[in-house]
Amino acid sequence: MKLQIVKFQNSPLPKSVKDKFAKSNTVSNFLSIGYDLPLSRSVYPENPYSLYWGQIYKLMQGISDWRARSGTFNNPWNAPSNPLYAMPELKFIDDKLEDIYDSRATELYNEAKNSNKKLAVMWSGGIDSTSVLVSLLKNIPNNEHDMIEVICNTDSIFEHPEFFMKFIYRKLAIRSSVFFLVTNEFLDQYILLHGDPADCLFGPSISRMKMAIRQGVHHESWQKNMDLIKKPLIQILENKTNFYKISLPENYLSDKHISEFSKNCVDWFCEKLSNNIIENKHNDYLTSIADWYWWTYFNFKWEFSCQRPFLYNNSGEHISFEKQKFFSKNTFFNTDKFQQWSYTNLKSLIPTADMTKHKSLVKKYIFDYSKMTEYYKYKNKIAGQQPALKITQPDLLFDQYWQPNHDVDNFYDKMLSEYKG
């Protein structure tokens, strides 16, 4: 299929970037966040893969750029996954989830004491960040709760007002998330914690697999039922409002062309992910549709979710690699044990179509401390900010450690034009 796309005037590439390209074909030191085709630049009709790449954030919610922690997934920037978030050895473990929580909280408490820092929790009011906060309240002595600070806003409070009034209000220090920025000064004083990427650990990509869940086939073989994966993704792309975002001319927005493009794009995307599972030799264990979706998050979205604070609350300051390393080490869920527990219990993460049962073990952990029955029985996941969609300015780029690089704002034009999928 040859795409006919409106051609816009292309912005010149900065000389510093041209020089960098002349020396090397790789741009592993750079990545773009929230890629959206800007009106001021060219789109490449001779290369549909550049358009396919631009649809990833619609196909899999939360990120616009992908890295494979394990195996192959070529991206336009030839950029590797961040080694600070490397995948552990995937093996079966016998540890109970509550013991992993308690051990992690105790570890972070000791780290805070040894480094003379406080613990700051980005609390959304949702299940995951509440479980992080509960683990600290449970495992840190009551007379030392003044070392815990809660970063939240009114949405956080509205999502879980009972918990806020009982455990946070007038008991813990509170900071507004509205004006919160991750600065060097803050990182010198605090260990920053948040609830990501627990959506992966405890049952991923619910919104994208609703059709399979409703039909009760999410535990069926993904290799035999790829149509159940592809159909909802194609429907998302067939929405014409999505196509206006990629600047297609009006006469291209016919049902026939949209349907053809959507199918081709989804076929390409699903083949890349499926081949990655097979390449990693996990297809004997990752067998179901639910497993397939788990892998899309676990392998490709993990590092972005872990670094959510740097995407949403970036101060523009240069954050040293040592601080980045300290942050990754102390990201609450970024441990071998949590990841191995998820791998071990994969087959039971999404047991039924009743979404009140979603994350039941995590809610049980919260309930054992809070004794809030209604929350335990009926709390559903409420979608919050997605890891890498807030930053959508095409002129704002970051290096591999999320540091701003304003002088390379046009480099990805060249990379996309040459992307081979």
C-alpha positions as CSV (number, residue, x, y, z in Angstrom):
1,M,0.0,0.0,0.0
2,K,1.4,3.4,-1.0
3,L,0.4,6.1,1.3
4,Q,-0.4,9.6,0.0
5,I,0.4,12.1,2.6
6,V,0.4,15.8,2.8
7,K,4.0,17.1,2.6
8,F,4.9,19.9,4.9
9,Q,8.0,22.1,4.9
10,N,10.8,20.3,6.8
11,S,12.7,22.1,9.5
12,P,16.4,22.0,9.1
13,L,18.4,19.6,11.3
14,P,20.8,21.5,13.7
15,K,24.5,21.3,12.7
16,S,25.4,19.6,15.9
17,V,23.0,16.8,15.1
18,K,24.1,16.5,11.5
19,D,27.7,16.2,12.7
20,K,26.6,13.4,15.1
21,F,24.8,11.6,12.4
22,A,27.9,11.9,10.1
23,K,30.0,10.1,12.7
24,S,27.5,7.4,13.6
25,N,24.3,5.8,12.4
26,T,23.1,5.1,15.9
27,V,21.2,7.5,18.2
28,S,21.3,5.3,21.2
29,N,21.9,8.3,23.4
30,F,18.6,9.9,22.5
31,L,14.9,9.0,22.5
32,S,11.7,10.9,21.9
33,I,8.8,11.1,24.3
34,G,5.2,11.3,23.2
35,Y,5.9,11.2,19.5
36,D,3.2,12.8,17.5
37,L,3.6,13.8,13.8
38,P,4.0,17.6,13.9
39,L,2.5,19.8,11.3
40,S,5.8,21.6,10.7
41,R,7.6,18.6,9.4
42,S,7.5,16.0,6.7
43,V,5.9,12.7,6.8
44,Y,7.3,9.9,4.7
45,P,4.8,8.4,2.3
46,E,7.4,6.0,0.9
47,N,7.9,4.5,4.4
48,P,4.7,3.3,6.1
49,Y,6.7,2.0,9.0
50,S,7.2,5.6,10.2
51,L,3.5,5.9,10.4
52,Y,3.1,2.5,12.1
53,W,5.5,3.6,14.8
54,G,3.4,6.7,15.4
55,Q,0.4,4.6,16.2
56,I,2.0,2.6,19.1
57,Y,0.7,4.8,21.8
58,K,-2.9,4.2,20.5
59,L,-2.4,0.4,20.3
60,M,-0.8,0.0,23.7
61,Q,-1.8,2.7,26.2
62,G,0.7,4.6,28.2
63,I,3.8,5.1,26.0
64,S,4.9,6.4,22.7
65,D,8.3,4.8,22.6
66,W,9.3,1.2,23.1
67,R,12.3,-0.7,24.4
68,A,12.7,-4.4,24.6
69,R,14.3,-5.3,27.9
70,S,14.9,-8.8,26.4
71,G,15.1,-9.9,22.8
72,T,14.6,-7.9,19.6
73,F,12.2,-5.0,19.0
74,N,13.8,-2.5,16.5
75,N,13.0,1.1,17.1
76,P,13.7,4.1,14.8
77,W,16.4,5.4,17.1
78,N,18.4,2.2,17.4
79,A,18.2,2.8,21.1
80,P,18.6,0.1,23.7
81,S,16.6,-0.4,26.9
82,N,17.9,1.4,30.0
83,P,20.2,-1.1,31.8
84,L,19.0,0.3,35.2
85,Y,15.8,-1.5,34.6
86,A,17.1,-4.8,33.2
87,M,14.9,-7.8,33.4
88,P,15.8,-10.3,36.1
89,E,16.1,-14.1,35.6
90,L,12.6,-15.3,35.2
91,K,12.1,-18.3,37.6
92,F,9.4,-19.7,39.8
93,I,9.5,-18.6,43.5
94,D,7.5,-19.6,46.6
95,D,7.5,-16.2,48.3
96,K,4.1,-14.9,49.4
97,L,3.2,-11.4,48.1
98,E,2.7,-9.9,51.6
99,D,6.2,-11.1,52.6
100,I,7.7,-9.4,49.5
101,Y,5.9,-6.2,50.3
102,D,7.0,-6.2,54.0
103,S,10.6,-7.0,53.0
104,R,10.7,-4.2,50.4
105,A,9.3,-1.7,52.9
106,T,11.8,-2.7,55.5
107,E,14.6,-2.5,53.0
108,L,13.6,1.1,52.0
109,Y,13.2,2.1,55.6
110,N,16.8,1.0,56.3
111,E,18.0,2.7,53.1
112,A,16.4,5.9,54.2
113,K,17.9,5.8,57.6
114,N,21.4,5.0,56.2
115,S,21.3,7.7,53.6
116,N,19.6,10.2,56.0
117,K,16.7,10.7,53.7
118,K,12.9,10.8,54.0
119,L,10.5,8.6,52.1
120,A,8.1,10.4,49.7
121,V,5.2,8.5,48.2
122,M,3.4,9.7,45.1
123,W,-0.1,8.6,46.2
124,S,-2.9,8.6,43.6
125,G,-5.5,7.0,45.9
126,G,-5.4,3.9,43.7
127,I,-4.7,0.4,44.7
128,D,-1.0,0.3,43.8
129,S,0.2,3.5,45.4
130,T,-2.0,2.8,48.4
131,S,-0.3,-0.6,48.8
132,V,3.1,1.1,48.8
133,L,2.0,3.5,51.5
134,V,0.5,0.8,53.6
135,S,3.7,-1.3,53.5
136,L,5.6,1.7,54.9
137,L,3.0,2.5,57.6
138,K,3.0,-1.2,58.6
139,N,6.7,-1.8,58.7
140,I,8.1,1.5,60.0
141,P,7.7,2.1,63.7
142,N,4.8,4.5,64.5
143,N,7.2,7.0,66.2
144,E,9.1,7.3,63.0
145,H,6.2,7.9,60.6
146,D,7.4,11.5,60.4
147,M,9.9,10.3,57.8
148,I,7.0,9.5,55.4
149,E,5.7,12.3,53.2
150,V,2.7,11.9,50.9
151,I,2.6,13.7,47.5
152,C,-1.0,13.9,46.3
153,N,-3.8,16.1,45.0
154,T,-7.6,16.4,45.3
155,D,-8.1,13.6,42.8
156,S,-6.1,11.3,45.1
157,I,-8.3,12.2,48.0
158,F,-11.6,11.8,46.1
159,E,-10.5,8.3,45.0
160,H,-9.9,7.1,48.5
161,P,-11.3,9.7,51.0
162,E,-11.7,7.2,53.9
163,F,-8.1,6.1,53.7
164,F,-6.9,9.8,53.5
165,M,-8.8,10.8,56.6
166,K,-7.8,7.8,58.7
167,F,-4.1,7.4,57.8
168,I,-2.9,10.6,56.1
169,Y,-4.7,13.7,57.2
170,R,-2.9,15.3,60.2
171,K,-0.8,12.2,60.6
172,L,1.7,12.4,57.7
173,A,3.4,15.3,55.9
174,I,1.6,16.2,52.7
175,R,2.9,17.9,49.5
176,S,0.8,18.9,46.6
177,S,1.5,17.0,43.4
178,V,0.3,19.9,41.3
179,F,3.5,21.9,41.6
180,F,5.8,19.0,42.5
181,L,9.0,18.8,40.4
182,V,11.8,16.3,40.6
183,T,14.9,18.4,41.4
184,N,18.4,17.6,42.6
185,E,17.5,19.3,45.9
186,F,14.5,17.0,46.4
187,L,16.4,13.9,45.5
188,D,19.1,14.8,48.0
189,Q,16.5,14.8,50.7
190,Y,14.0,12.1,49.7
191,I,13.7,8.5,48.3
192,L,10.9,8.9,45.8
193,L,8.3,6.1,45.6
194,H,5.3,5.5,43.4
195,G,2.8,2.8,42.4
196,D,4.2,1.9,38.9
197,P,4.6,-0.5,37.2
198,A,2.3,-2.6,39.4
199,D,-0.4,-2.7,36.7
200,C,2.0,-5.1,35.0
201,L,2.8,-7.2,38.1
202,F,-0.8,-7.7,39.1
203,G,-2.7,-7.9,35.8
204,P,-1.8,-5.8,32.8
205,S,-3.5,-4.1,29.8
206,I,-7.1,-4.6,31.0
207,S,-8.5,-1.9,28.8
208,R,-7.0,-3.5,25.6
209,M,-8.2,-7.0,26.4
210,K,-11.7,-6.3,27.6
211,M,-13.2,-8.0,24.6
212,A,-11.4,-11.3,25.4
213,I,-12.3,-11.0,29.1
214,R,-16.0,-10.4,28.4
215,Q,-16.0,-13.5,26.1
216,G,-14.2,-15.5,28.7
217,V,-11.4,-16.4,26.3
218,H,-8.5,-14.5,27.8
219,H,-6.9,-17.7,29.0
220,E,-7.1,-19.3,25.5
221,S,-4.0,-19.7,23.3
222,W,-2.8,-16.4,21.8
223,Q,-1.2,-18.3,18.9
224,K,-4.6,-19.8,17.9
225,N,-6.6,-16.6,18.6
226,M,-4.7,-13.7,17.3
227,D,-7.9,-12.3,15.8
228,L,-9.1,-11.7,19.4
229,I,-6.0,-9.6,20.0
230,K,-6.0,-7.8,16.7
231,K,-9.7,-6.9,16.4
232,P,-10.0,-4.3,19.2
233,L,-6.6,-2.8,18.1
234,I,-7.8,-2.4,14.5
235,Q,-11.1,-0.8,15.8
236,I,-9.0,1.7,17.7
237,L,-7.1,2.8,14.6
238,E,-10.2,2.8,12.4
239,N,-11.6,5.7,14.4
240,K,-11.3,8.5,12.0
241,T,-10.4,11.1,14.7
242,N,-7.1,9.2,15.2
243,F,-6.3,9.6,11.5
244,Y,-6.6,13.4,11.6
245,K,-3.7,13.3,14.0
246,I,-1.3,12.0,11.3
247,S,-2.2,14.7,8.8
248,L,-3.7,12.5,6.1
249,P,-5.4,14.4,3.3
250,E,-9.2,14.4,3.3
251,N,-9.5,12.1,0.3
252,Y,-7.4,9.5,2.0
253,L,-9.9,9.2,4.9
254,S,-12.1,6.7,3.2
255,D,-13.3,3.7,5.1
256,K,-11.4,1.5,2.7
257,H,-8.1,3.1,3.1
258,I,-8.4,3.5,6.9
259,S,-9.4,-0.1,7.2
260,E,-6.5,-1.3,5.1
261,F,-3.9,0.9,6.9
262,S,-5.3,-0.2,10.3
263,K,-5.1,-3.9,9.5
264,N,-1.5,-3.6,8.1
265,C,-0.3,-1.6,11.1
266,V,-1.8,-4.0,13.6
267,D,-0.5,-7.0,11.7
268,W,3.0,-5.5,11.8
269,F,2.8,-4.6,15.5
270,C,1.4,-8.0,16.7
271,E,3.9,-9.9,14.6
272,K,6.8,-8.0,16.2
273,L,5.6,-8.7,19.7
274,S,4.7,-12.3,19.0
275,N,8.1,-13.0,17.4
276,N,9.8,-11.4,20.5
277,I,8.0,-13.9,22.8
278,I,9.2,-16.8,20.6
279,E,12.7,-15.4,20.3
280,N,12.9,-15.3,24.1
281,K,11.7,-18.9,24.2
282,H,8.8,-18.1,26.5
283,N,6.0,-19.3,24.2
284,D,5.8,-22.6,26.1
285,Y,4.8,-20.7,29.3
286,L,3.4,-17.5,27.9
287,T,0.5,-19.3,26.1
288,S,-2.7,-17.3,26.7
289,I,-4.0,-14.0,25.4
290,A,-3.6,-12.6,29.0
291,D,0.0,-13.8,29.0
292,W,0.6,-12.0,25.6
293,Y,-0.6,-8.7,27.0
294,W,1.4,-9.2,30.2
295,W,4.5,-9.5,28.1
296,T,3.8,-6.3,26.2
297,Y,4.0,-4.5,29.5
298,F,6.6,-6.5,31.3
299,N,9.2,-6.4,28.5
300,F,8.4,-3.2,26.6
301,K,6.7,-0.7,29.0
302,W,8.4,-1.5,32.3
303,E,11.2,1.1,32.2
304,F,8.9,3.9,31.2
305,S,6.5,3.2,33.9
306,C,9.3,3.0,36.5
307,Q,10.5,6.5,35.4
308,R,7.1,8.1,35.5
309,P,8.1,10.9,37.9
310,F,10.8,12.0,35.5
311,L,8.2,12.2,32.6
312,Y,5.5,14.0,34.5
313,N,7.5,16.1,37.0
314,N,10.7,16.9,35.2
315,S,12.3,20.1,36.5
316,G,14.6,20.5,33.5
317,E,17.6,20.1,35.8
318,H,20.5,17.8,34.9
319,I,20.1,14.8,37.2
320,S,23.3,12.9,37.6
321,F,23.6,9.2,36.7
322,E,24.3,8.4,40.3
323,K,21.0,9.9,41.3
324,Q,19.3,8.1,38.5
325,K,20.9,4.8,39.6
326,F,19.8,5.4,43.2
327,F,16.2,6.2,42.1
328,S,16.0,2.9,40.0
329,K,17.4,0.9,42.9
330,N,14.7,2.2,45.2
331,T,11.8,2.2,42.8
332,F,9.4,0.2,45.0
333,F,8.3,-2.5,42.5
334,N,11.6,-2.6,40.5
335,T,12.9,-5.7,42.3
336,D,13.7,-9.2,41.2
337,K,11.2,-10.7,43.7
338,F,8.2,-8.7,42.6
339,Q,8.9,-9.5,39.0
340,Q,9.5,-13.2,39.7
341,W,6.3,-13.3,41.8
342,S,4.4,-11.9,38.8
343,Y,5.9,-14.5,36.5
344,T,5.2,-17.3,38.9
345,N,1.5,-16.3,39.4
346,L,0.9,-15.2,35.9
347,K,-2.0,-17.7,35.3
348,S,-4.1,-16.3,38.1
349,L,-3.6,-12.6,37.7
350,I,-6.9,-12.1,35.7
351,P,-9.2,-14.9,37.0
352,T,-12.7,-13.7,36.0
353,A,-14.6,-11.0,34.1
354,D,-15.6,-9.5,37.5
355,M,-13.2,-6.5,37.7
356,T,-13.8,-6.1,41.5
357,K,-11.6,-9.2,41.8
358,H,-8.8,-7.5,39.9
359,K,-5.7,-7.2,42.1
360,S,-7.5,-9.1,44.9
361,L,-4.2,-10.0,46.7
362,V,-3.0,-6.5,46.7
363,K,-6.4,-5.2,48.0
364,K,-6.2,-8.0,50.7
365,Y,-2.8,-6.7,51.8
366,I,-4.3,-3.2,52.1
367,F,-7.4,-4.5,53.9
368,D,-5.3,-6.5,56.5
369,Y,-3.9,-3.1,57.6
370,S,-6.8,-0.7,57.0
371,K,-9.8,-2.9,57.7
372,M,-11.8,-1.0,55.1
373,T,-14.2,-3.6,53.8
374,E,-15.9,-1.7,51.0
375,Y,-12.6,-0.8,49.4
376,Y,-11.5,-4.4,49.5
377,K,-14.7,-5.8,48.0
378,Y,-15.6,-3.3,45.4
379,K,-12.6,-1.1,44.4
380,N,-11.9,-1.1,40.7
381,K,-9.0,0.3,38.8
382,I,-9.4,3.9,37.8
383,A,-7.3,5.1,34.9
384,G,-4.8,7.8,35.9
385,Q,-2.0,9.6,34.1
386,Q,-0.3,7.4,31.6
387,P,3.5,7.0,31.8
388,A,4.6,8.9,28.7
389,L,1.7,10.7,27.1
390,K,1.8,13.9,29.0
391,I,4.9,15.1,27.3
392,T,3.8,15.3,23.7
393,Q,5.7,18.4,22.5
394,P,7.6,17.2,19.4
395,D,10.4,19.7,20.1
396,L,11.1,18.3,23.6
397,L,13.5,15.4,23.6
398,F,15.3,13.6,26.3
399,D,18.5,11.5,26.4
400,Q,18.5,8.0,27.7
401,Y,18.4,9.3,31.3
402,W,15.5,11.6,30.7
403,Q,17.6,14.7,30.6
404,P,16.3,17.5,28.2
405,N,18.1,17.9,24.9
406,H,16.6,20.9,23.2
407,D,19.3,21.1,20.5
408,V,18.3,17.9,18.8
409,D,14.6,18.6,18.4
410,N,14.5,17.5,14.8
411,F,16.7,14.4,14.7
412,Y,13.9,11.9,14.6
413,D,12.8,13.2,11.2
414,K,15.8,11.5,9.7
415,M,15.5,8.4,11.8
416,L,11.8,7.8,11.0
417,S,12.4,8.3,7.3
418,E,14.9,5.4,7.4
419,Y,13.0,3.2,9.8
420,K,12.6,-0.4,8.4
421,G,10.1,-1.7,10.9
